[in-house]
Amino acid sequence: MPSFEDYDFDDRPFLVFWEITRACALACSHCRAEAQSRRHPGELDTEQALRLIGQMADWQPPMLILTGGDPLMRRDALDLVRAAAGSGLHVGLSPAATERLLKTDFAEIKDAGVQRMSLSLDGATRETHDAFRKVAGTFDRTIEAVRRAHDAGLSLQINTTLTRGNMGEYEAFKQLMFDLKPAMWSVFLLIPTGRAGLDDMPEAEDIERVFEDMAGLVGKAPFAVKTTEGHHFRRVVMQKLGGGASRPRPGMRSPLGIRDGRGVMFISHTGEVSPSGFLPLVCGNVKTTHPAEIYRQHPLFVSLRDNDALGGKCGVCEFRKVCGGSRSRAYGIHGDPFAADPACVYQPKKAQVSNPQPVPTP
């Protein structure tokens, strides 16, 4: 795996999220994919999927995450894992906590080549998580899946999406992570896309307080901590642990400045390529174009990799090279992927913004 400091975002993404199917048995209230109960007839078939894996094997992005929907809704899901892992790719799997998962042999998941599996907990209790996921028993199945992953020696990541409705459970979430002992806790900041709306977004001030507390876990908790679509957590960590915008951030485990389109690429179930799953701007399709060509050459990807192309306060922020804000949130709220991220309260010190964009109030 290449050095984080030397990583060339113009050449290839660090993370490729591949939605191998949009089918899922759950009906989560925040679902980006607006998942359906049945597989889409236009999704990549096995032959097309294996062709894509071959292209990825030649390109060698550091991490390929098979997601959905629920990837296990595809009968060939573990065959795709085997093909990818056998080609030298580092493979992650993000299944839904359903009976289908519990009927799967976790040792087989590991033996297929999954290097890390992720599970979601979006409520810290049975009642709140099941309400979020819209299916009773999901919390208990998730806890059982965590146990089985540990028993199989399968590296585990737990994802938590922070919303206006569950911000009050943050302390309970944190304690749950100490109890469940994942390798990583990934905290997602909600994006108003799919089934999630603007009313579901937490207040920026509340996010800042949570991030300040989370920063205290970096390098001290028995699990790694990262955020998704909460890039300004890097700024908070630097400030809390004594770093600055020009110094490497301590304790973080991804390249500097990774964000939508800049180190991240998303491939949909039908092969459409976007800068991320939360930024639904289609830049091409792997059925007709090599994903490397789309990533390297499409004007949107090229612009998203340019820190100086950012607008609003993000464009003048001294932390823009290590953060850059959520381009998905900017698009979801302002309709402009280069606008300021409204979830961040920080005011840049090196320049004044003549017309700062206000944090919207639902």
C-alpha positions in Angstrom: 0.0 0.0 0.0 1.5 3.4 -1.0 2.6 6.0 1.5 -0.3 8.2 2.6 1.8 11.4 2.2 2.9 10.4 -1.3 -0.5 9.2 -2.6 -1.3 10.4 -6.1 -5.1 11.2 -6.2 -4.9 12.0 -9.9 -3.8 8.4 -10.7 -6.3 6.3 -8.8 -8.8 6.4 -5.9 -7.9 5.1 -2.5 -11.4 3.7 -1.9 -13.6 2.2 -4.6 -17.2 1.5 -3.4 -19.0 -0.9 -5.6 -22.7 -1.3 -5.1 -23.0 -4.8 -6.5 -26.7 -4.8 -6.0 -29.4 -2.4 -4.8 -31.5 -5.3 -3.4 -32.0 -5.4 0.4 -34.5 -6.9 2.9 -34.3 -3.8 5.1 -36.0 -0.4 4.6 -33.7 2.0 6.4 -35.0 5.5 6.9 -31.7 7.1 5.7 -30.9 4.7 2.8 -28.8 6.4 0.2 -29.7 3.7 -2.4 -33.4 3.7 -1.6 -32.9 -0.1 -1.7 -35.6 -2.4 -3.1 -36.6 -5.9 -2.1 -35.6 -7.4 -5.5 -32.5 -7.1 -7.7 -32.6 -4.7 -10.6 -32.6 -6.4 -14.0 -30.0 -4.0 -15.3 -27.3 -4.6 -12.6 -24.0 -5.9 -13.8 -24.2 -9.7 -14.4 -21.5 -12.1 -13.3 -19.5 -11.8 -16.6 -19.6 -8.0 -16.5 -18.7 -8.0 -12.8 -15.7 -10.3 -13.4 -14.6 -8.0 -16.2 -14.7 -5.0 -13.9 -12.7 -7.0 -11.2 -10.0 -7.6 -13.9 -9.9 -3.9 -14.6 -9.5 -3.1 -10.9 -6.8 -5.7 -10.6 -4.8 -4.0 -13.3 -5.4 -0.6 -11.6 -4.9 -1.7 -8.0 -6.8 0.8 -5.9 -5.8 0.1 -2.2 -9.3 -0.8 -1.1 -12.4 -2.2 -2.9 -15.6 -2.3 -0.8 -18.5 -4.4 -2.0 -21.7 -2.8 -0.8 -25.4 -2.4 -1.6 -28.2 -2.6 -0.9 -27.2 -5.9 0.7 -24.3 -7.5 -1.3 -25.3 -10.9 0.0 -28.6 -10.6 -2.0 -26.4 -11.7 -5.0 -25.8 -15.4 -5.0 -22.3 -14.8 -6.5 -21.2 -12.3 -3.9 -18.5 -14.4 -2.3 -17.4 -15.6 -5.8 -16.8 -12.0 -6.6 -14.9 -11.6 -3.4 -12.7 -14.6 -4.2 -12.1 -13.3 -7.7 -11.1 -9.8 -6.4 -9.0 -11.1 -3.5 -7.3 -13.6 -5.9 -6.4 -10.7 -8.1 -4.5 -9.1 -5.3 -7.2 -6.6 -4.3 -7.9 -5.7 -0.7 -11.6 -6.4 -0.3 -14.2 -5.1 2.2 -17.8 -6.3 2.5 -20.7 -4.3 3.9 -23.7 -6.7 4.4 -27.0 -5.9 6.0 -27.8 -7.5 9.3 -30.5 -9.9 8.1 -31.3 -13.6 8.5 -29.4 -14.2 5.2 -26.2 -12.9 6.9 -26.7 -15.1 10.0 -27.2 -18.1 7.7 -23.8 -17.4 6.1 -20.7 -19.1 7.4 -18.5 -16.2 8.7 -15.4 -18.4 8.3 -16.3 -18.7 4.7 -16.6 -14.9 4.4 -13.1 -14.6 5.8 -11.7 -17.5 3.7 -13.1 -15.9 0.6 -10.8 -13.0 1.1 -12.8 -10.3 2.9 -10.2 -8.3 4.9 -12.8 -6.3 6.8 -16.5 -6.5 7.2 -18.7 -3.6 8.2 -21.9 -3.6 10.1 -24.2 -0.7 10.9 -25.5 0.4 14.3 -27.6 3.6 14.0 -29.3 3.3 17.3 -27.6 2.5 20.6 -30.5 0.4 21.8 -32.7 -2.3 20.3 -35.7 0.1 20.1 -33.9 3.0 18.4 -31.9 0.9 16.0 -34.8 -1.2 14.9 -36.9 2.0 14.4 -34.1 3.4 12.3 -33.8 0.2 10.2 -37.6 -0.3 10.0 -37.3 -4.1 10.6 -37.7 -5.6 14.1 -34.8 -7.8 15.3 -32.1 -6.0 13.3 -30.3 -4.8 16.4 -30.1 -8.3 17.9 -29.0 -9.7 14.5 -26.2 -7.1 14.3 -25.0 -7.9 17.8 -25.0 -11.6 16.9 -23.1 -10.8 13.7 -20.5 -8.9 15.7 -20.0 -12.0 17.9 -19.7 -14.3 15.0 -17.2 -12.0 13.2 -15.0 -12.0 16.3 -15.3 -15.8 16.6 -14.2 -16.1 13.0 -11.3 -13.7 13.4 -12.8 -11.4 10.9 -11.7 -7.8 11.1 -14.8 -5.7 11.9 -15.8 -2.1 11.3 -19.0 -0.6 12.8 -20.7 2.3 11.0 -22.9 4.8 12.8 -24.8 7.4 10.9 -25.3 10.5 13.0 -28.7 12.3 12.5 -30.7 14.8 14.3 -32.7 12.0 15.8 -29.8 10.0 17.3 -27.3 12.7 18.3 -28.5 12.4 21.9 -27.3 8.7 21.9 -23.7 9.6 21.2 -22.4 8.7 24.6 -24.3 5.4 24.5 -22.8 4.7 21.0 -19.3 5.4 22.3 -19.8 3.0 25.3 -21.2 0.4 22.9 -18.0 0.6 20.8 -15.9 -0.2 23.9 -18.2 -3.1 24.6 -18.2 -4.5 21.0 -14.5 -3.9 20.3 -14.5 -3.4 16.5 -11.2 -2.7 14.7 -12.7 0.6 13.6 -15.7 2.9 14.4 -16.7 4.8 11.3 -19.0 7.7 12.0 -21.1 8.9 9.1 -22.5 12.4 8.9 -25.9 12.2 7.2 -26.3 13.5 3.6 -29.7 14.7 2.4 -30.0 12.2 -0.4 -32.0 9.0 -1.1 -34.5 8.6 1.8 -32.7 11.1 4.0 -34.0 14.7 4.1 -32.8 18.1 5.3 -34.8 17.7 8.5 -32.7 14.7 9.4 -29.4 16.6 9.5 -27.9 17.4 12.9 -27.0 20.9 13.9 -23.4 22.0 13.0 -22.7 23.1 16.6 -23.8 19.6 17.8 -21.5 18.0 15.3 -18.6 20.1 16.4 -19.1 19.0 20.0 -19.3 15.4 19.1 -16.2 15.6 16.9 -14.3 17.3 19.8 -15.1 14.4 22.0 -14.3 11.8 19.3 -10.9 13.5 18.8 -10.0 12.4 22.3 -10.5 8.8 21.3 -7.8 9.0 18.5 -4.8 7.0 19.5 -6.3 6.1 22.9 -9.4 4.0 22.3 -8.9 0.2 21.6 -10.4 0.9 18.1 -9.6 3.2 15.3 -11.9 6.2 14.6 -12.8 7.8 11.3 -15.6 9.7 9.7 -17.4 9.5 6.4 -18.7 12.8 4.9 -17.5 14.4 8.1 -14.1 15.5 6.7 -13.7 18.4 9.1 -13.1 15.9 11.9 -9.5 16.0 10.6 -9.4 19.7 11.4 -10.8 19.1 14.9 -8.2 16.3 15.5 -5.4 18.6 14.5 -6.6 21.4 16.7 -7.2 19.2 19.7 -3.9 17.3 19.4 -1.8 20.3 18.7 -1.3 19.9 14.9 -2.0 22.6 12.3 -3.1 22.8 8.8 0.4 22.4 7.5 1.3 19.4 9.7 0.3 15.8 9.3 -2.7 14.9 11.3 -1.9 12.5 14.1 -3.6 9.1 14.5 -5.6 9.2 11.2 -5.6 6.3 8.8 -6.2 7.6 5.3 -4.4 9.9 2.9 -4.5 13.6 3.5 -7.5 15.3 1.8 -9.4 12.2 0.7 -13.0 13.1 -0.2 -15.7 12.5 -2.9 -13.9 12.3 -6.3 -10.5 12.9 -4.7 -9.5 9.4 -3.6 -13.1 8.1 -3.6 -15.0 6.6 -6.5 -18.4 4.9 -6.5 -19.7 2.3 -9.0 -23.5 1.6 -9.0 -25.3 -1.7 -9.4 -25.8 -0.8 -13.1 -22.2 0.3 -13.6 -22.6 4.0 -13.4 -19.6 5.9 -11.9 -20.0 8.8 -9.5 -17.5 10.7 -7.2 -19.3 8.9 -4.3 -22.5 7.2 -3.5 -23.8 10.3 -1.8 -23.0 12.6 -4.8 -25.3 11.2 -7.5 -23.7 12.9 -10.5 -23.0 10.2 -13.2 -19.7 10.5 -15.0 -19.7 7.4 -17.1 -20.4 3.7 -17.1 -18.0 0.8 -16.6 -19.9 -1.2 -19.2 -18.5 1.0 -21.9 -15.5 2.9 -20.4 -12.6 1.7 -18.2 -13.1 3.1 -14.7 -9.6 4.5 -14.7 -10.4 6.6 -17.7 -13.5 8.0 -16.0 -11.7 8.7 -12.7 -8.6 10.3 -14.3 -10.2 12.3 -17.1 -13.8 13.2 -16.4 -14.0 17.0 -15.8 -16.0 16.6 -12.6 -13.5 14.2 -11.0 -10.6 16.5 -12.2 -12.2 19.6 -10.6 -13.1 17.8 -7.4 -9.4 17.0 -7.0 -8.5 20.7 -7.2 -8.4 22.2 -3.7 -8.5 25.7 -5.3 -11.8 25.0 -7.1 -13.7 24.9 -3.8 -16.1 27.8 -3.1 -17.4 29.7 -0.1 -15.4 29.4 3.1 -14.1 26.0 2.1 -12.2 27.6 -0.7 -10.3 29.9 1.6 -9.9 27.6 4.6 -6.4 26.9 5.7 -7.5 23.3 6.3 -8.8 22.7 2.7 -5.9 20.5 1.7 -6.6 18.0 4.5 -10.3 18.4 4.7 -12.1 20.2 1.8 -15.5 19.6 3.2 -18.2 17.2 2.1 -18.9 17.7 -1.6 -21.9 15.5 -1.3 -23.5 17.6 1.5 -22.7 20.8 -0.5 -24.5 19.4 -3.5 -27.4 17.9 -1.5 -28.2 21.3 0.2 -26.9 23.9 -2.3 -27.1 22.0 -5.5 -23.4 22.9 -6.0 -20.7 20.2 -5.2 -18.1 23.0 -4.8 -20.0 25.1 -2.3 -19.1 25.3 1.4 -20.0 22.4 3.6 -22.8 23.7 5.9 -22.0 21.1 8.6 -18.8 22.8 9.6 -18.9 25.8 12.0 -15.2 26.7 11.5 -14.4 30.2 10.2 -11.2 30.4 8.2 -8.5 32.6 9.8 -6.5 33.5 6.7 -9.2 35.1 4.7 -12.6 36.7 5.0 -15.5 35.3 3.1 -17.6 38.1 1.6 -20.8 36.1 1.4 -20.5 33.1 3.7 -23.2 30.5 3.1 -25.4 30.1 6.2 -26.2 26.8 7.8 -29.8 26.0 6.6 -32.5 25.7 9.3 -35.1 23.2 8.4 
